[in-house]
């Protein structure tokens, strides 16, 4: 027997719920260690010298990243030690969380 097709709003709600669950799982990933080399508020980017970033399978290096929320950049300046989260978004790695290291 063929199952009836769910209405599109229910399929959309289910897809959004799955995305939200995946986002929470990513947000729970451990933060990586880094040192701010440059903040470019105009370009909405940050250059970090960082250790391994397990969430995106990246080894240590210095790299410039776009940030998801430009307001994060106001919290840091060049030379600051930071903890940060990153994820792959649309084929690029984006900083999604940023806080001064304690």
SVG drawing of the C-alpha trace seen along z (x, -y; Angstrom):
<svg xmlns="http://www.w3.org/2000/svg" viewBox="-2 -49 52 51">
<polyline fill="none" stroke="black" stroke-width="0.4" points="0.0,0.0 1.4,-3.4 1.8,-5.9 0.1,-9.3 2.4,-12.2 2.8,-14.7 1.8,-18.3 4.7,-20.5 4.6,-22.6 5.1,-19.4 8.0,-18.3 9.5,-21.8 9.1,-21.8 10.7,-18.4 13.7,-19.6 14.1,-22.7 14.0,-20.6 16.7,-18.4 18.9,-21.4 18.3,-22.8 19.4,-19.5 22.5,-19.4 23.3,-23.0 23.1,-22.2 25.4,-19.2 27.9,-21.4 27.6,-24.1 28.5,-21.5 31.7,-20.7 34.8,-21.8 36.2,-25.2 39.6,-25.5 42.5,-27.6 43.9,-30.5 45.6,-33.8 44.1,-36.8 46.5,-38.2 44.2,-40.7 40.6,-41.8 39.0,-43.3 35.5,-44.6 34.8,-46.1 35.5,-42.8 33.9,-40.8 36.9,-38.6 39.4,-37.5 42.9,-36.2 43.8,-33.5 46.9,-31.5 45.2,-28.4 45.7,-24.9 43.8,-21.9 40.1,-22.5 38.5,-19.1 35.0,-20.3 36.3,-21.0 39.2,-18.5 41.8,-21.2 45.4,-21.2 47.2,-24.1 48.0,-27.1 47.4,-30.8 44.3,-31.6 41.7,-34.4 38.1,-33.3 34.8,-35.0 32.7,-35.4 29.0,-34.4 28.2,-37.3 30.3,-40.5 29.5,-41.5 31.9,-38.8 34.8,-40.9 34.2,-43.7 35.2,-41.4 38.8,-40.8 41.9,-42.6 45.2,-41.5 47.3,-39.6 44.4,-38.2 44.3,-34.5 40.9,-33.1 38.7,-30.1 36.6,-29.7 34.2,-27.5 34.1,-27.0 32.0,-25.1 31.8,-24.6 29.1,-26.8 28.6,-26.8 32.0,-25.4 34.0,-27.7 35.0,-27.6 33.2,-30.2 33.9,-31.3 30.7,-30.7 31.8,-31.4 34.5,-33.5 35.5,-34.3 38.6,-35.5 40.5,-32.6 40.5,-32.4"/>
</svg>
